Amino acid sequence: MNRCERYLETILFGTPDRIPFTPGGPRKSTLEVWRRQGLALGRNYMDALRDILGLPGDPPAKRLAAPGASFLMIPQFEEKVLAHENGHYIVQDWKGNVCEISDEFDVTYLRTAADFVTRRWIKLPVESREDWEAMKRRYHPDDSRRYPADFDARCAALRDRDDALRIHVNGPFWQLREWVGAEQLCILFATEQDFVREMIAFWADFVSKVLERILSRVAVDVFSLSEDMAFKGRSFISPAMTREFLLPTYIRWVEQARAGGARVYDMDSDGYIGDLIPIWIDAGINCCNPIEVAAGCDVVEFRRRFGTKMAYHGAMDKRLIARGGEALKNEILRIVPAMLKDGGFIPSCDHAVPPDISWPSFIEYSRQLAQLTGWL
């Protein structure tokens, strides 16, 4: 099987030749620690891991040149340092947030999730109706800058591929949180529901129009959403609010993606998602990640509750990977064989791999996964 076939067979409860081997990915600080612990400078960690474990060859897929259509704001805000005091920077990031970070980092760390960076929010980009009207002007779906000059050629080339083509967007909760902030958004759900509906409708329409540009040119395999709408033990808003405000957008996008060839609809949310999974199932979403154990998620219990209506990617407790030994072995043996019996599960670290997981511990954990997923 090629990578695309293997992934789809696994997530869709088919009969893959092996389970995809995805132990998890480190961030910058983790890689820096691993370099000091034996990972050669400049060596790709997965290449090194395969050599150390003696994994059989897995021919690389053809390089996928993504369609290149952007769902980001255009133009972006200027990244700049506003102040430097007491070991901290006050910065404006590309999204328009003003926040405080340690001067161990710089503003570029806020572009992507390059590392684990704690920040203190000072100002959000949408704090008034005037801010909202200005923000909307940054999201024109027909802006030519949103599509690369070779957009049509890229899409045509992607019709010949052996890896899964994934289109990823921010879910409505995630995007509104980007605009107004998590705490304020939760307040708005209770106090200014018409405004919340207006922002959701705007985002739903914008994503749908850009998505149509892509899907009219090339079929995709996976449609994925980032939502991050839960913390330890509970979701940020109630399941009832999630059904009322967010479910219609999920259904709309999933139906659009299905018409465009997608077969996997993947929801990414940290925190405890057990109360949200039934809503996502009703939306047609059929895969969740990362199944964060510290938040109370237990993938075996989820399988008992939801059966094969939902597949999962993740669920391996990062704290036990760091601890290693019998605790990790017992947890792997509890989860992986039970989940692989039914299918619909790709085991992986339940978030980005943190620096307290040493390179030797990561190797040992990966060895056990490789054995249980058919690679050793």
Phi and psi in degrees as a GROMACS rama.xvg file:
@    title "Ramachandran Plot"
@    xaxis  label "Phi"
@    yaxis  label "Psi"
@TYPE xy
-84.9751  178.003  ASN-2
-63.3826  -40.9553  ARG-3
-63.8908  -48.2546  CYS-4
-60.4574  -43.0915  GLU-5
-64.0008  -43.7481  ARG-6
-63.4412  -49.6251  TYR-7
-64.5569  -42.118  LEU-8
-60.3589  -38.7658  GLU-9
-69.571  -54.3248  THR-10
-65.8475  -32.6228  ILE-11
-93.8384  19.5292  LEU-12
61.8781  38.9823  PHE-13
-94.5517  -147.318  GLY-14
-126.777  77.2347  THR-15
-70.6517  154.63  PRO-16
-68.1761  -34.4981  ASP-17
-148.248  163.146  ARG-18
-84.0035  135.934  ILE-19
-51.6024  135.836  PRO-20
-93.646  101.211  PHE-21
-135.908  76.1816  THR-22
-64.3092  -22.1305  PRO-23
130.333  162.549  GLY-24
-117.909  138.654  GLY-25
-82.5657  158.908  PRO-26
-100.76  -178.156  ARG-27
-57.3573  -47.3561  LYS-28
-64.7685  -33.8136  SER-29
-66.0946  -45.073  THR-30
-61.4564  -37.997  LEU-31
-62.6786  -39.5637  GLU-32
-66.645  -44.3134  VAL-33
-62.9181  -34.8024  TRP-34
-61.1156  -37.1205  ARG-35
-75.1805  -15.4949  ARG-36
-105.264  7.23928  GLN-37
127.77  -12.6691  GLY-38
-74.5317  121.479  LEU-39
-61.9146  140.168  ALA-40
-58.8109  128.487  LEU-41
84.9762  -7.97046  GLY-42
-84.761  132.087  ARG-43
-62.6524  130.219  ASN-44
-64.0533  -33.8347  TYR-45
-72.1891  -36.3576  MET-46
-63.5693  -44.0265  ASP-47
-63.9283  -41.3795  ALA-48
-62.9194  -43.0568  LEU-49
-62.3878  -40.6761  ARG-50
-65.4141  -44.3858  ASP-51
-63.4729  -41.7073  ILE-52
-81.7652  -14.7883  LEU-53
70.1742  37.6994  GLY-54
-71.2083  146.018  LEU-55
-64.373  156.212  PRO-56
-59.2874  139.263  GLY-57
-126.035  94.9385  ASP-58
-51.6511  132.704  PRO-59
-64.0127  143.489  PRO-60
-71.5772  160.391  ALA-61
-60.7052  137.378  LYS-62
-62.6042  125.172  ARG-63
-90.5874  117.391  LEU-64
-89.1922  105.041  ALA-65
-55.6913  155.005  ALA-66
-53.34  -32.9822  PRO-67
90.4614  -3.27064  GLY-68
-66.662  136.08  ALA-69
-105.884  133.256  SER-70
-97.3194  6.0975  PHE-71
-83.1983  164.672  LEU-72
-66.09  144.944  MET-73
-137.918  120.21  ILE-74
-80.1343  162.039  PRO-75
-84.3614  162.309  GLN-76
-73.3156  157.18  PHE-77
-71.9821  128.912  GLU-78
-78.718  126.069  GLU-79
-159.252  152.54  LYS-80
-89.5901  123.934  VAL-81
-93.5377  -28.2787  LEU-82
-162.363  156.48  ALA-83
-137.477  112.094  HIS-84
-155.253  141.924  GLU-85
52.9242  40.9007  ASN-86
75.7885  16.2799  GLY-87
-135.818  151.477  HIS-88
-102.583  142.824  TYR-89
-102.014  119.502  ILE-90
-128.61  155.411  VAL-91
-106.91  127.273  GLN-92
-96.1578  179.634  ASP-93
-67.3369  -18.0471  TRP-94
-87.4434  -8.54915  LYS-95
98.0502  2.61277  GLY-96
-73.9963  145.251  ASN-97
-110.833  122.276  VAL-98
-146.763  166.236  CYS-99
-109.425  130.616  GLU-100
-134.681  159.294  ILE-101
-63.1491  145.035  SER-102
-76.0609  5.6683  ASP-103
-64.3653  -24.5833  GLU-104
-112.009  -174.032  PHE-105
-145.516  179.418  ASP-106
-61.8353  -25.5661  VAL-107
-66.039  -23.5823  THR-108
-65.9585  -15.6381  TYR-109
-92.1144  -0.997043  LEU-110
-70.5701  -45.9124  ARG-111
-138.397  174.545  THR-112
-80.7399  62.5783  ALA-113
-72.602  -25.9321  ALA-114
-157.7  178.248  ASP-115
-89.3139  99.5667  PHE-116
-119.987  116.348  VAL-117
-85.0133  139.6  THR-118
-138.593  158.18  ARG-119
-112.573  122.846  ARG-120
-79.7238  132.937  TRP-121
-111.871  -43.7523  ILE-122
-145.342  137.231  LYS-123
-101.812  157.277  LEU-124
-70.1252  -24.3066  PRO-125
-120.99  103.102  VAL-126
-123.461  4.50241  GLU-127
-157.312  168.881  SER-128
-62.8381  -35.9336  ARG-129
-63.6718  -42.0492  GLU-130
-59.404  -41.0896  ASP-131
-65.1391  -43.3838  TRP-132
-62.4805  -38.4759  GLU-133
-68.5501  -38.7866  ALA-134
-64.4226  -40.0707  MET-135
-58.6811  -31.3836  LYS-136
-68.2241  -11.8951  ARG-137
-89.0901  2.39443  ARG-138
-129.36  62.426  TYR-139
-90.3286  116.191  HIS-140
-65.2731  -21.6704  PRO-141
-96.7674  4.10719  ASP-142
-60.5824  123.047  ASP-143
-61.4678  -25.1518  SER-144
-68.2435  -13.4695  ARG-145
-78.0118  -14.3518  ARG-146
-128.598  135.054  TYR-147
-67.7432  158.149  PRO-148
-60.1746  -30.793  ALA-149
-100.893  30.617  ASP-150
-54.7949  -49.7419  PHE-151
-62.7224  -41.996  ASP-152
-65.5502  -39.9361  ALA-153
-60.0801  -47.9036  ARG-154
-62.8639  -39.8669  CYS-155
-63.5187  -41.5741  ALA-156
-65.1948  -30.3017  ALA-157
-73.1026  -10.6318  LEU-158
-68.5608  -21.7214  ARG-159
-107.744  95.7017  ASP-160
-147.426  157.757  ARG-161
-126.155  16.3969  ASP-162
-128.347  158.305  ASP-163
-69.0839  134.232  ALA-164
-95.0372  121.203  LEU-165
-115.291  131.915  ARG-166
-109.1  126.352  ILE-167
-120.409  134.614  HIS-168
-135.46  160.93  VAL-169
-77.9675  131.981  ASN-170
-67.3193  168.306  GLY-171
-63.6915  -38.8066  PRO-172
-65.2558  -46.6276  PHE-173
-57.174  -47.708  TRP-174
-67.7776  -41.2713  GLN-175
-64.2765  -36.0578  LEU-176
-62.3504  -36.6633  ARG-177
-62.7145  -34.8627  GLU-178
-80.6388  -46.3259  TRP-179
-112.475  -10.9726  VAL-180
94.2041  149.057  GLY-181
-63.378  -49.4297  ALA-182
-63.8908  -46.4505  GLU-183
-65.1039  -36.4388  GLN-184
-61.333  -44.4459  LEU-185
-61.2878  -37.5298  CYS-186
-65.3857  -42.7277  ILE-187
-63.7467  -33.7582  LEU-188
-59.4298  -27.1346  PHE-189
-96.0955  -27.0218  ALA-190
-114.098  -26.6893  THR-191
-136.552  65.3832  GLU-192
-66.2657  -32.1796  GLN-193
-64.6118  -38.6384  ASP-194
-65.4622  -41.6839  PHE-195
-60.4793  -45.7004  VAL-196
-61.4651  -39.4133  ARG-197
-62.7084  -45.6091  GLU-198
-65.767  -41.341  MET-199
-62.7219  -45.0457  ILE-200
-61.9358  -40.8064  ALA-201
-61.7851  -47.2686  PHE-202
-66.4863  -40.7057  TRP-203
-60.4836  -43.0902  ALA-204
-67.2564  -43.5689  ASP-205
-60.6934  -50.7711  PHE-206
-60.0524  -43.7458  VAL-207
-60.2795  -38.8509  SER-208
-71.1889  -41.0893  LYS-209
-68.5378  -40.2587  VAL-210
-59.8141  -39.1817  LEU-211
-62.5539  -37.0083  GLU-212
-58.9226  -39.7965  ARG-213
-74.6201  -50.4413  ILE-214
-69.8343  -20.2264  LEU-215
-75.8303  -10.9438  SER-216
-112.761  -27.7534  ARG-217
-154.478  140.174  VAL-218
-77.2027  144.415  ALA-219
-113.192  165.136  VAL-220
-101.927  -37.6891  ASP-221
-130.781  132.5  VAL-222
-113.892  119.079  PHE-223
-124.231  148.996  SER-224
-126.644  140.804  LEU-225
-98.7523  129.557  SER-226
-130.514  -34.0834  GLU-227
34.1321  68.3953  ASP-228
-124.848  32.0244  MET-229
-148.692  157.565  ALA-230
-129.45  -161.488  PHE-231
-68.0019  115.308  LYS-232
90.9072  -21.4892  GLY-233
-150.527  162.013  ARG-234
-87.7766  160.177  SER-235
-64.645  -39.423  PHE-236
-119.982  162.587  ILE-237
-69.5724  157.909  SER-238
-56.157  -35.8991  PRO-239
-63.6208  -43.667  ALA-240
-65.3296  -38.3219  MET-241
-60.9023  -43.5126  THR-242
-63.3933  -44.5075  ARG-243
-69.4654  -46.5175  GLU-244
-93.4091  -36.5015  PHE-245
-104.396  -33.2034  LEU-246
-55.6649  -42.5501  LEU-247
-58.6946  -36.6284  PRO-248
-68.4166  -43.322  THR-249
-56.5235  -47.8751  TYR-250
-60.7682  -45.1133  ILE-251
-59.0159  -48.2711  ARG-252
-68.8498  -41.2593  TRP-253
-62.6741  -42.5848  VAL-254
-63.9682  -38.6116  GLU-255
-66.0641  -43.8836  GLN-256
-66.2235  -38.2637  ALA-257
-62.5341  -42.7534  ARG-258
-63.2226  -24.8562  ALA-259
-92.7521  14.3787  GLY-260
102.392  -11.3797  GLY-261
-63.8916  145.519  ALA-262
-122.294  -17.4901  ARG-263
-118.378  132.707  VAL-264
-124.591  103.891  TYR-265
-107.169  123.802  ASP-266
-105.765  122.839  MET-267
-105.2  113.092  ASP-268
-146.216  129.791  SER-269
-72.9553  175.39  ASP-270
81.8499  -174.207  GLY-271
-82.1939  114.93  TYR-272
-109.561  7.07052  ILE-273
-58.9519  -31.8239  GLY-274
-81.7636  -14.6051  ASP-275
-96.8327  -25.0106  LEU-276
-55.3029  -42.9147  ILE-277
-59.4105  -33.6076  PRO-278
-70.0998  -42.4263  ILE-279
-65.3384  -37.0394  TRP-280
-60.4628  -43.5294  ILE-281
-63.2611  -26.6239  ASP-282
-78.8323  -12.338  ALA-283
97.2366  1.35074  GLY-284
-71.1666  134.681  ILE-285
-127.494  11.9251  ASN-286
-151.348  140.494  CYS-287
-127.358  149.197  CYS-288
-152.545  158.575  ASN-289
-95.9498  3.2527  PRO-290
59.2602  70.4909  ILE-291
-75.9153  111.898  GLU-292
-67.0597  -40.0892  VAL-293
-62.5046  -19.9942  ALA-294
-88.4771  0.364757  ALA-295
102.413  5.05993  GLY-296
-78.5764  131.923  CYS-297
-128.711  108.037  ASP-298
-63.9776  -30.9468  VAL-299
-67.5199  -41.0223  VAL-300
-66.4174  -39.0757  GLU-301
-61.1564  -41.0012  PHE-302
-63.2485  -40.4922  ARG-303
-61.6908  -40.2159  ARG-304
-77.7994  -39.6272  ARG-305
-113.706  -2.23371  PHE-306
57.1621  -141.492  GLY-307
-94.3338  18.2702  THR-308
-75.5396  -16.54  LYS-309
-137.914  134.336  MET-310
-101.237  167.138  ALA-311
-141.304  148.785  TYR-312
-135.135  117.171  HIS-313
126.336  -134.763  GLY-314
78.8962  -0.345815  ALA-315
-93.1226  119.72  MET-316
-63.7019  113.54  ASP-317
-60.8384  -29.4203  LYS-318
-68.2964  -37.6024  ARG-319
-77.5173  -29.6717  LEU-320
-61.1912  -41.6982  ILE-321
-65.8193  -37.9604  ALA-322
-73.7373  -40.0148  ARG-323
67.9319  -160.855  GLY-324
65.8022  -151.847  GLY-325
-65.7762  -34.1928  GLU-326
-60.0192  -45.2337  ALA-327
-67.5106  -45.9508  LEU-328
-57.0728  -45.1064  LYS-329
-65.449  -37.8988  ASN-330
-68.2983  -41.7411  GLU-331
-61.3943  -43.3317  ILE-332
-69.4708  -26.7131  LEU-333
-71.7644  -40.6572  ARG-334
-91.1951  -54.5734  ILE-335
-65.0445  -51.982  VAL-336
-60.8499  -38.7098  PRO-337
-62.6615  -40.7591  ALA-338
-77.5227  -36.1995  MET-339
-70.6879  -19.4313  LEU-340
-58.95  -41.5195  LYS-341
-92.9916  -24.4618  ASP-342
92.2314  -169.403  GLY-343
66.1164  36.8638  GLY-344
-151.868  127.28  PHE-345
-118.885  108.37  ILE-346
-71.8661  141.636  PRO-347
-164.902  163.217  SER-348
-56.1084  139.777  CYS-349
-79.6841  28.1255  ASP-350
170.457  -172.72  HIS-351
-58.3087  144.749  ALA-352
-74.8259  118.035  VAL-353
-81.9334  165.013  PRO-354
-72.3392  -9.34642  PRO-355
-80.0988  -5.44323  ASP-356
-89.3069  108.52  ILE-357
-70.7796  161.645  SER-358
-60.3738  -45.636  TRP-359
-61.032  -39.6367  PRO-360
-65.7795  -39.0965  SER-361
-65.326  -38.6719  PHE-362
-63.1099  -45.5123  ILE-363
-66.0468  -43.4915  GLU-364
-60.7863  -43.6695  TYR-365
-64.6878  -35.2118  SER-366
-61.0634  -43.8088  ARG-367
-65.7754  -40.3481  GLN-368
-63.3412  -43.0371  LEU-369
-61.8057  -37.2296  ALA-370
-66.8451  -42.8317  GLN-371
-79.0871  -19.3238  LEU-372
-103.552  8.51052  THR-373
93.9358  10.7172  GLY-374
-95.4939  -16.4859  TRP-375
